[in-house]
Amino acid sequence: MEVDATMNAGAIQNVTHKHEGQSVFPDAVAQQVPTGSASSSFRDIQVKVHIRRPERDSWVYLGRGLVTQEVSGHSSRVVVRSTSTGKIMAIFNETSDLQAEKRGNFVVIGCVEGSRVVSWSLNALNNSETLRLLASIELACYRCKQALSDPRLHTKVRRRIERVIKDDRRRRHRRRKDQESMIDAFAKQNLGNESTGAGPPPPDGVPQD
């Protein structure tokens, strides 16, 4: 399954991040990204890429990807490309509305689109690569200029992103709980039917009355 550029552009707009539930990139950091040397010294990171689309509870595997950090002037972006086709799967930069957090060897990125959330899961090879991946996304997406020029707006944007992602998580948990309740209800109903002594099911090929 491929993700076109239109979706990537819409899913990537502004940033807030978490690491194991806590922010790993402090607000006080306002240094600009160095030019030239960062891109040349960055070692590509191999990942397995999954996506969870809005209002969906399951992840869809997109394939293996290669994460690179591209520097242009005083800004940078993190690009995920398919290892098989070279096609861009996702882009994360300073204009992204997102929240990233580390879960084991996974970096889970929630991208806010209005009131909806598109989630990306990047599975690195080991813990060291996962930390490096998270740090690269933090660095590329942190809004240095906004944090310096308008700290109040910066904080407001971060809180809005956190709230939208939290609401999305709450809805998913509610849907999962409802599904589990339905499964339990059906299971109890089947047990009840068996206890009434309805007898064994008819042989194969024999229709029921």
Secondary structure, 3 states (H helix, E strand, C coil): CCCCHHHHHHHCCCEEECECCECCCCCCCCCCCCCCHHHHHCCCEEEEEEEECCCCCCCEEEEEEEEEEEEECCEEEEEEEECCCCCEEEEECCCCCEEEEEECCEEEEEEEECCEEEEEEEECCCHHHHHHHHHHHHHHHCCHHHHHHCHHHHHHHHHHHHHHHHHHHHHHHHHHHHHHHHHHHHHHHHHHHHHCCCCCCCCCCCCCC
